[in-house]
Amino acid sequence: MAEVKVPDIGDFDEVPVIEIHVSEGDEVEVEQPLVTLESDKATMDVPSPEAGTVKEVLVSVNDKVSEGTPIVVLEGGEEDSDEGSDAAEEDDEGSDGSGEDEEGSDATEEDEAPRGEDEEPVPSGEDSAEDEEPDSPDTDTESRDRPDTSDNSDARREEEPEGKRVVVLGSGPGGYTAAFRAADLGLEVTLVERHERIGGVCLNVGCIPSKALLHAANVVAEAEDAAEFGLSFPDPEIDLDKLRSWKEDVVSKLTGGLDGLAKKRKVTITRGEAKFTSENELEVDGETIEFDHAIIAAGSRAAMLPDLPEDERIVDSTGALELPDVPDSLLVVGGGIIGLEMASVYEALGSKVTVVEMTDQLIPGCDPDLVKPLAKRVADRYEAIHLDTKVASVEAGDDGIEVSFQGEDAPDPQTFDRILVAVGRRANGDLLEIEAAGVEVNERGEIEVGPDRRTNVSHIYAIGDVTGAPMLAHKATHEGKVAAERIAGHDVVFEPRAIPSVAYTDPEVAWCGLTETEAKEHGTEYETAVFPWQASGRALSLGRPEGMTKLLVDPESRQIIGAGIVGPNAGDLIAEVCLAMEMSADAEDIGLTIHPHPTLSETVAFAAEMAEGTITDLYAPRKG
Ligand SMILES: Cc1cc2nc3c(=O)[nH]c(=O)nc-3n(C[C@H](O)[C@H](O)[C@H](O)COP(=O)(O)OP(=O)(O)OC[C@H]3O[C@@H](n4cnc5c(N)ncnc54)[C@H](O)[C@@H]3O)c2cc1C
């Protein structure tokens, strides 16, 4: 007989029990949730540390519990359950957070895990949402995924070999998704990760921490903007330690949740640096792992400028996300999405930000009309933005980093307190000794794959950033599912019509499908329909009329072939157009869909009405 107690639940004390999942006499499995607790930040299940019979439930709904409170008496359990549940042990494993980069390579690489995180064994909100027993394996995914219509006659593609052992190399959004999906489909999965914390760049040093800090930046900017309609606030007092630990808290919750999800699915996590030794073997820190199929999800690392001095004041995005201080002056090298997102954060916190970009616009690759409102807003807020300008030299001095520039309108040399280098990312395919498996890697470190995500070696797949652009988490996750399902015998391929790109700047910029720039380059026939947000009641009431929603429409079929949105929440709004494109919707379908009023989502419908000439909220010349 053993008492199961509330494990270490981080900083929380006296949290209420909101649900009890077991009663006296119930047989429970190891990891089966016993009760659910709720803090002000997340809900969390307390799982059974072992299998047994519930002899007594010691708590009721709404009881307040803390670490060590007994919740259930379990018969058949071991007497040593004083330690709390497995969830606590599991998290202790992850509490190192040292993020040692065994490669011994560039210490500033993006894929280095954050250090000294305050680990918390709290399953994430995400986890709790999925905390019920995993759905029974879905063996009929063809209706969701696109069936493989590609010509698979390519000689290199052989039949999928027999065998259930799958190794997934890398635990970022691509890797963990592939691993979990494969496990749900009945495969035996080992997930290999060189860092203590799983979740890859996205969760640890990418999407999630950057968005947490951007939220803080947006709060500052909104408070300033409110002066326009009569609400003035004093300058914010910034407690950098608190901001940093809040960001780390968000990250810990998500990565801790992933550990729990892996355990539930019986995915084995092996920590260490993986290298291929043959086409069916990996070596992880001296241990050999044999596999029938492998999915490479090794991600990417920050590209650095050549010949930079070694100096802690020169950082990449990982270094910038650590928020070591708020420098008086910051030079951001690279006016792409990552550079501009980090620029927003530091500017809001008080740095004087200068951006240098070698092409002629911010966010290269995005349509210029979408970038314009962002460029205008940041021009007012930043110290300077130098387009068509390159960094010529960088020297570390006692008083700062001295930088000289090159370009027709290049400014004079200047000294900055800190430099953030955000000049793109390089795929990690060249770090895996993958030639031992016969897998081809190109000179950019990318592994080339077919629509089924198979490499040139038929039982080895590659997904996510390691396969090249676009380097986006949501692309990686979808590819991960395709690879896992393929191995499980499903006839699916990765052939999306729209992969959205989003800059979470202020204003946000989002686009998907064909851009106007691409359409012009390729001579593709298209029509544009633009709805300016000056005519959106919601945008005006937010004090943000500078946005616009643009649809690209096929003149023949009237189907949507691309879209771009700039304005607050553009990243959320673009999802509707992605769905429309996947469903082959035409502009009329969107225009006839009733959107809630007054919302920014209406701007998508209004743009569709512009395309069809049925708009009434603006005057547009009649069509047809
Ligand atoms: C600052 C920043 C912000 C970003 N914001 C966004 C965003 O808002 N939205 C978005 O979609 N994308 C964003 N991205 C990009 C996103 O993070 C990546 O596209 C995504 O993480 C790629 O996922 P992945 O699974 O391919 O690889 P990764 O997330 O890079 O994971 C690869 C994993 O493999 C491990 N690994 C590599 N080699 C080995 C080895 N030999 N042995 C063992 N383990 C190994 C690595 O340690 C890593 O954990 C951002 C990136 C950065 C840097």
The ligand as a Tripos MOL2 file, in Angstrom:
@<TRIPOS>MOLECULE
LIG
   53    58     1     0     0
SMALL
NO_CHARGES

@<TRIPOS>ATOM
      1 C1         14.4850   33.2790  -33.1360 C.3       1 LIG1
      2 C2         13.6650   32.3580  -33.9850 C.ar      1 LIG1
      3 C3         12.3110   32.5480  -34.0960 C.ar      1 LIG1
      4 C4         11.5480   31.6970  -34.8600 C.ar      1 LIG1
      5 N1         10.2080   31.9330  -34.9510 N.ar      1 LIG1
      6 C5          9.4460   31.1100  -35.6900 C.ar      1 LIG1
      7 C6          8.0500   31.2980  -35.7590 C.ar      1 LIG1
      8 O1          7.5010   32.2040  -35.1400 O.2       1 LIG1
      9 N2          7.3230   30.4430  -36.5040 N.ar      1 LIG1
     10 C7          7.9020   29.4140  -37.1990 C.ar      1 LIG1
     11 O2          7.1980   28.6720  -37.8640 O.2       1 LIG1
     12 N3          9.2310   29.2180  -37.1570 N.ar      1 LIG1
     13 C8         10.0080   30.0240  -36.4100 C.ar      1 LIG1
     14 N4         11.3460   29.8090  -36.3340 N.ar      1 LIG1
     15 C9         11.9010   28.6810  -37.0880 C.3       1 LIG1
     16 C10        11.6350   27.3610  -36.3480 C.3       1 LIG1
     17 O3         12.2040   27.4420  -35.0630 O.3       1 LIG1
     18 C11        12.2200   26.2100  -37.1260 C.3       1 LIG1
     19 O4         11.7120   26.2150  -38.4370 O.3       1 LIG1
     20 C12        11.8500   24.8970  -36.4820 C.3       1 LIG1
     21 O5         12.3590   24.8110  -35.1720 O.3       1 LIG1
     22 C13        12.4220   23.7420  -37.3100 C.3       1 LIG1
     23 O6         12.0670   22.5520  -36.7090 O.3       1 LIG1
     24 P1         12.9160   21.2250  -36.9610 P.3       1 LIG1
     25 O7         12.1840   20.1400  -36.2470 O.co2     1 LIG1
     26 O8         13.1950   21.0560  -38.3810 O.co2     1 LIG1
     27 O9         14.3340   21.4830  -36.2840 O.3       1 LIG1
     28 P2         14.8250   22.1360  -34.9240 P.3       1 LIG1
     29 O10        13.7570   22.8020  -34.1880 O.co2     1 LIG1
     30 O11        16.0300   22.9050  -35.2950 O.co2     1 LIG1
     31 O12        15.2570   20.8810  -34.0730 O.3       1 LIG1
     32 C14        16.3210   20.0780  -34.4510 C.3       1 LIG1
     33 C15        16.7690   19.3110  -33.2290 C.3       1 LIG1
     34 O13        17.7280   18.3330  -33.6470 O.3       1 LIG1
     35 C16        18.7430   18.2570  -32.6670 C.3       1 LIG1
     36 N5         19.9320   17.7090  -33.2950 N.ar      1 LIG1
     37 C17        20.5990   18.2080  -34.3600 C.ar      1 LIG1
     38 N6         21.6570   17.4140  -34.6640 N.ar      1 LIG1
     39 C18        21.6330   16.4030  -33.7680 C.ar      1 LIG1
     40 C19        22.4690   15.2750  -33.5580 C.ar      1 LIG1
     41 N7         23.5210   15.0090  -34.3280 N.pl3     1 LIG1
     42 N8         22.1710   14.4310  -32.5530 N.ar      1 LIG1
     43 C20        21.1000   14.6670  -31.7300 C.ar      1 LIG1
     44 N9         20.2790   15.7320  -31.8800 N.ar      1 LIG1
     45 C21        20.5410   16.5860  -32.8920 C.ar      1 LIG1
     46 C22        18.9200   19.7100  -32.2360 C.3       1 LIG1
     47 O14        19.5500   19.7910  -30.9790 O.3       1 LIG1
     48 C23        17.4790   20.2040  -32.2230 C.3       1 LIG1
     49 O15        16.8790   20.0220  -30.9410 O.3       1 LIG1
     50 C24        12.1490   30.6280  -35.5550 C.ar      1 LIG1
     51 C25        13.5220   30.4110  -35.4420 C.ar      1 LIG1
     52 C26        14.2700   31.2660  -34.6600 C.ar      1 LIG1
     53 C27        15.7400   31.0180  -34.5390 C.3       1 LIG1
@<TRIPOS>BOND
     1     1     2 1
     2     2     3 ar
     3     2    52 ar
     4     3     4 ar
     5     4     5 ar
     6     4    50 ar
     7     5     6 ar
     8     6     7 ar
     9     6    13 1
    10     7     8 2
    11     7     9 ar
    12     9    10 ar
    13    10    11 2
    14    10    12 ar
    15    12    13 ar
    16    13    14 ar
    17    14    15 1
    18    14    50 ar
    19    15    16 1
    20    16    17 1
    21    16    18 1
    22    18    19 1
    23    18    20 1
    24    20    21 1
    25    20    22 1
    26    22    23 1
    27    23    24 1
    28    24    25 2
    29    24    26 1
    30    24    27 1
    31    27    28 1
    32    28    29 2
    33    28    30 1
    34    28    31 1
    35    31    32 1
    36    32    33 1
    37    33    34 1
    38    33    48 1
    39    34    35 1
    40    35    36 1
    41    35    46 1
    42    36    37 ar
    43    36    45 ar
    44    37    38 ar
    45    38    39 ar
    46    39    40 ar
    47    39    45 ar
    48    40    41 1
    49    40    42 ar
    50    42    43 ar
    51    43    44 ar
    52    44    45 ar
    53    46    47 1
    54    46    48 1
    55    48    49 1
    56    50    51 ar
    57    51    52 ar
    58    52    53 1
@<TRIPOS>SUBSTRUCTURE
     1 LIG1         1 GROUP 0 **** ****
